[in-house]
């Protein structure tokens, strides 16, 4: 639920990779180690993309560089969001 305040998607602009999306968590049961996540039926997961024989058509340029830049952009966005004063209660809850 803490990620409900984090943008679900954003554009990276990194070498043709235009969007990174984060699934919504619909249910989490800590005792059973179970979570139910949003399904992105209209997308391809990262593993499938990287294993394609025609990867250059999907990820133009240097594929590792494209993936790294897209993931790095998402991570920077997440770090910036998590560092905002509004997220201080989340940090404190994580330390409890």
C-alpha positions as CSV (number, residue, x, y, z in Angstrom):
1,X,0.0,0.0,0.0
2,X,2.9,2.3,0.6
3,X,3.7,2.4,-3.1
4,X,0.2,3.8,-3.9
5,X,1.7,7.3,-3.7
6,X,4.4,6.4,-6.2
7,X,3.7,7.0,-9.9
8,X,2.6,3.8,-11.5
9,X,4.4,4.6,-14.8
10,X,6.7,7.2,-16.2
11,X,8.6,7.8,-19.4
12,X,12.4,7.3,-19.4
13,X,13.2,8.5,-22.9
14,X,16.3,6.3,-22.7
15,X,17.1,5.0,-26.2
16,X,13.6,4.2,-27.2
17,X,12.5,2.7,-23.9
18,X,9.5,4.9,-23.2
19,X,7.7,3.5,-20.3
20,X,8.3,1.7,-17.0
21,X,5.3,0.5,-15.1
22,X,5.0,-0.8,-11.5
23,X,2.2,-3.2,-10.7
24,X,-0.3,-2.4,-8.0
25,X,-0.5,-4.8,-5.0
26,X,-4.1,-5.8,-4.5
27,X,-3.6,-8.1,-1.5
28,X,-0.6,-8.9,0.8
29,X,-0.7,-11.6,3.5
30,X,2.6,-11.5,5.4
31,X,1.9,-14.6,7.5
32,X,1.3,-16.7,4.3
33,X,4.0,-14.9,2.3
34,X,1.5,-14.2,-0.4
35,X,0.7,-11.2,-2.6
36,X,-1.7,-10.6,-5.5
37,X,-0.3,-8.2,-8.1
38,X,-1.8,-6.3,-11.0
39,X,-1.3,-8.2,-14.3
40,X,-0.1,-6.2,-17.3
41,X,-1.6,-8.4,-20.1
42,X,-0.5,-6.0,-22.8
43,X,3.2,-6.1,-22.0
44,X,6.2,-8.4,-22.3
45,X,8.3,-9.1,-19.2
46,X,11.9,-8.2,-19.2
47,X,13.2,-11.8,-19.3
48,X,11.2,-12.6,-22.4
49,X,12.5,-9.4,-24.1
50,X,16.1,-10.2,-23.3
51,X,15.8,-13.8,-24.5
52,X,14.4,-12.8,-27.9
53,X,16.6,-13.6,-30.9
54,X,15.5,-10.3,-32.6
55,X,16.2,-8.2,-29.5
56,X,17.7,-5.4,-31.5
57,X,14.2,-4.7,-33.0
58,X,12.7,-4.5,-29.5
59,X,15.5,-2.7,-27.8
60,X,17.4,-0.5,-30.3
61,X,21.1,0.1,-29.7
62,X,23.1,-1.6,-27.1
63,X,20.5,-3.8,-25.3
64,X,22.3,-4.0,-21.9
65,X,22.8,-0.3,-22.0
66,X,19.1,0.4,-22.8
67,X,17.9,-1.9,-20.1
68,X,20.3,-0.5,-17.6
69,X,19.4,3.1,-18.3
70,X,15.6,2.3,-18.1
71,X,16.1,0.5,-14.8
72,X,18.4,3.2,-13.5
73,X,15.9,5.9,-14.4
74,X,13.1,4.0,-12.6
75,X,15.4,3.5,-9.5
76,X,16.4,7.2,-9.5
77,X,12.7,8.2,-9.7
78,X,11.9,5.8,-6.8
79,X,14.8,7.0,-4.7
80,X,13.8,10.6,-5.2
81,X,10.1,9.8,-4.3
82,X,11.2,7.8,-1.2
83,X,13.4,10.7,0.0
84,X,10.7,13.3,0.0
85,X,9.5,14.5,3.4
86,X,6.0,13.2,2.7
87,X,7.5,9.6,2.8
88,X,9.1,10.0,6.2
89,X,6.3,7.9,7.9
90,X,7.1,5.1,5.5
91,X,10.8,5.2,6.5
92,X,9.9,5.2,10.2
93,X,7.4,2.3,9.7
94,X,10.2,0.3,8.0
95,X,12.5,0.8,10.9
96,X,9.9,-0.4,13.4
